[in-house]
Amino acid sequence: MTEALTPRCCPVCQARFRGQSICSRCGADLKPVMFLIAVAYRCRAAARQALLAGKFKQAETLASQAQAACSTPLGSDLLLLSRWLVSLGSERHQRSRRRVKEHRPVRQGSANLVKLHRQILRAVDRLESTLRRLPAPSPRKKRSRRMAGRIKARSRV
Ligand SMILES: [Zn+2]
């Protein structure tokens, strides 16, 4: 966590930055630089916390802000990692949305099947109640038909 405290240069004379508010060589006011380093440090710390919390988009924003305030190689890595995780998340999101879209016709089809099944059950119920209301077939008719056959056979003889 000391990356923000790594030695930097005075923006005026390139003398090593010793963490003092005035450059030891040229006397330039380094407070704005120190302020930006502190801002970047806080942003990166918050970005790391966001990464740990799984808030990748927030981490990307914070890492990007840190790089804009004061870029470092480690800050660049943090930003790349955040961007990669965000892209993975959005890929997964798109994949799940695609899956939902693909399953929509299947779900619609199964809903239609359920409707059709209900209609068939209702039709079977109606058919059964209609059949119950009809008189039972009389055994006399069968006999009479058989008898008619016998009569025909006899008449041929
Ligand atoms: Zn200087």
Boltz pocket constraint, residues with backbone or C-beta under 6 A from the ligand:
constraints:
  - pocket:
      binder: B
      contacts: [[A, 10], [A, 11], [A, 12], [A, 13], [A, 14], [A, 15], [A, 23], [A, 24], [A, 25], [A, 26], [A, 27], [A, 28]]
      max_distance: 6.0
